[in-house]
Amino acid sequence: MLRIRLAGEDALLHPSGTLYLSAHSTLLVADAHFGKAVSFRKLGVPVPRGTTSETIARLERAIADTSARRVVFLGDFLHSVRSHAAGTLGVLHDWRERHPELELTLVRGNHDDRAGDPPQSLHFDVVDEPLMLGPFALCHHPRPLPGTYVLAGHWHPCISVAGRAFERLRLPCFWMGDDSGQLPRQAVGILPAFGSFTGMHRIEPRAGDRIFPVAGEVVRALPPLPVP
């Protein structure tokens, strides 16, 4: 994990793509998109099986590594109405039964509007954005709100990295807007998509932004773009 300062507080960037706010014992997860693969299969698209179990395994590790007592999903928990398949919900219920003490919150995103809220048996608190937590506004859509540091998802950010022999890799990344010297604070940080079966969108960083690509089990910091 990589420790950074964000809005005056410590934040841990986990290689799973989650972000842990230690002062609040809260793990943030963006764009899990549970049930996306089964949604595609029901439309006749041949896609891999087992993605829900894979995503849950990564979530289990992030919770264990951080000792989080609360998990906040920043929108798009379920992918579509077809995600309410018995197999998908069965994996989610088994996971919930293993963690009855966890406080779970969903900040609704655009896919949640279509998929519907998680079943009541998963014991979620479900809210509309923004959800305020200390200096942070927890949202799905990455848009600035005066006086807060917004933490959001939605864009599935990634960055292109050049390698040898003209190789280029696309790596998921944390995209953290610059809030240095801003009073009142008004910046946006975007988490990578967490789901195992999600696409990525290449970003165009702005001056002062901090970019943290995820390469396997490592989160690295790129030099920030200079502020003119």
Residue pairs with C-beta under 8 A, 6 or more apart in sequence:
1 12
1 13
1 14
1 15
1 20
1 65
1 66
1 219
2 12
2 13
2 212
2 219
2 220
2 221
3 10
3 11
3 12
3 13
4 10
4 11
4 12
4 13
4 176
4 210
4 212
4 221
5 11
6 149
6 176
6 179
6 189
7 134
7 135
7 136
7 149
7 179
7 185
7 187
8 135
9 21
9 22
9 23
9 134
9 135
10 21
10 22
10 23
11 19
11 20
11 21
11 22
12 19
12 20
12 22
12 66
13 19
13 174
13 212
13 219
14 20
14 27
14 62
14 65
14 66
14 219
15 214
15 216
15 217
15 218
15 219
16 58
16 59
16 61
16 62
16 194
17 29
17 30
17 172
17 174
17 191
17 192
17 193
17 194
17 214
18 27
18 28
18 29
18 59
18 62
18 66
18 191
18 194
19 27
19 28
19 151
19 174
19 189
19 191
20 26
20 27
20 28
20 62
20 66
20 68
21 27
21 28
21 133
21 134
21 136
22 66
23 134
24 70
24 133
24 134
25 67
25 68
25 69
25 70
26 68
26 69
26 70
26 71
26 72
26 133
27 62
27 63
27 66
27 68
27 70
27 71
27 72
28 71
28 72
28 74
28 138
28 151
28 191
29 59
29 62
29 71
29 72
29 73
29 74
29 191
29 194
30 73
30 74
30 75
30 76
30 140
30 152
30 153
30 154
30 190
30 191
30 192
30 193
30 194
31 74
31 75
31 76
31 109
31 153
31 154
31 156
31 191
31 193
31 194
31 195
31 198
32 55
32 59
32 73
32 76
32 77
32 194
32 195
33 76
33 78
33 79
33 111
33 193
33 195
33 197
33 198
34 52
34 55
34 77
34 78
34 79
34 83
34 88
34 92
34 195
35 52
35 78
35 79
35 80
35 82
35 83
35 84
35 85
35 88
35 115
36 51
36 79
36 80
36 83
36 195
36 197
36 198
37 47
37 48
37 49
37 51
37 52
37 197
38 52
38 82
38 83
38 85
38 87
38 88
39 79
39 80
39 82
39 83
40 47
41 47
41 49
42 82
42 85
43 82
47 197
48 197
51 195
51 196
51 197
52 87
52 88
52 91
52 92
53 91
54 196
55 194
55 195
55 196
56 91
56 92
56 95
58 194
58 196
59 71
59 95
59 194
60 95
62 68
63 71
63 99
63 102
68 102
69 101
69 102
69 103
70 102
70 103
70 104
70 105
71 102
71 103
71 104
71 105
72 105
72 106
72 107
72 131
72 133
72 138
73 104
73 105
73 106
73 107
74 107
74 109
74 138
74 139
74 140
74 151
74 152
74 153
74 191
75 106
75 107
75 108
75 109
75 110
75 111
75 112
75 129
75 139
75 140
75 141
75 152
75 153
75 154
76 109
76 110
76 111
76 112
76 140
76 153
76 154
77 106
77 109
77 111
77 112
77 115
77 118
78 84
78 111
78 112
78 115
78 116
78 118
79 111
79 115
79 195
80 111
80 114
80 115
81 114
81 115
81 116
83 115
84 115
84 116
84 119
89 119
92 118
92 122
93 121
93 122
96 102
96 104
96 121
96 122
96 123
103 125
104 122
104 123
104 124
104 125
105 124
105 125
105 126
105 127
105 131
106 112
106 117
106 118
106 124
106 125
106 126
106 127
107 127
107 128
107 129
107 130
107 131
107 138
107 139
107 140
108 117
108 126
108 127
108 128
108 129
108 140
109 140
109 141
109 153
109 154
110 140
110 141
110 154
112 140
117 124
117 126
118 124
118 126
129 137
129 138
129 139
129 140
129 141
130 137
130 138
130 139
130 145
130 148
130 150
131 137
131 138
131 139
132 138
132 148
135 148
135 149
135 185
136 148
136 149
136 150
136 151
137 145
137 148
137 149
137 150
137 151
138 151
138 152
139 145
139 150
139 151
139 152
140 152
140 153
140 154
141 152
141 154
142 150
142 152
142 153
142 154
142 155
142 188
142 190
143 150
143 152
143 188
144 150
144 186
144 187
144 188
145 186
146 184
146 186
147 184
147 185
147 186
148 185
148 186
149 179
149 185
149 187
149 188
149 189
150 187
150 188
150 189
151 188
151 189
151 190
151 191
152 188
152 189
152 190
152 191
153 190
153 191
153 193
154 190
155 175
155 190
155 201
155 203
156 172
156 192
156 193
156 198
156 199
156 200
156 201
157 172
157 173
157 174
157 175
157 190
157 192
157 200
157 201
157 203
158 170
158 171
158 172
158 173
158 192
158 200
158 201
158 202
158 203
159 170
159 171
159 173
159 202
159 203
159 205
159 211
159 213
159 222
160 168
160 169
160 170
160 202
161 168
161 169
161 170
161 171
161 213
162 168
163 169
170 200
170 202
171 213
171 214
171 215
172 192
172 193
172 200
172 213
172 214
173 192
173 203
173 211
173 212
173 213
173 214
174 189
174 190
174 191
174 192
174 210
174 211
174 212
174 214
174 219
175 189
175 190
175 203
175 205
175 209
175 211
176 187
176 189
176 190
176 209
176 210
176 211
176 212
177 187
177 188
177 189
177 206
177 208
177 209
178 187
178 206
178 207
178 208
178 209
178 210
178 224
178 227
179 185
179 186
179 187
180 208
192 200
192 214
193 199
193 200
203 211
205 211
205 225
206 225
207 225
207 226
207 227
207 228
208 224
208 225
208 227
209 224
209 225
210 221
210 222
210 224
211 221
211 222
211 224
212 219
212 220
212 221
212 222
213 219
213 220
213 222
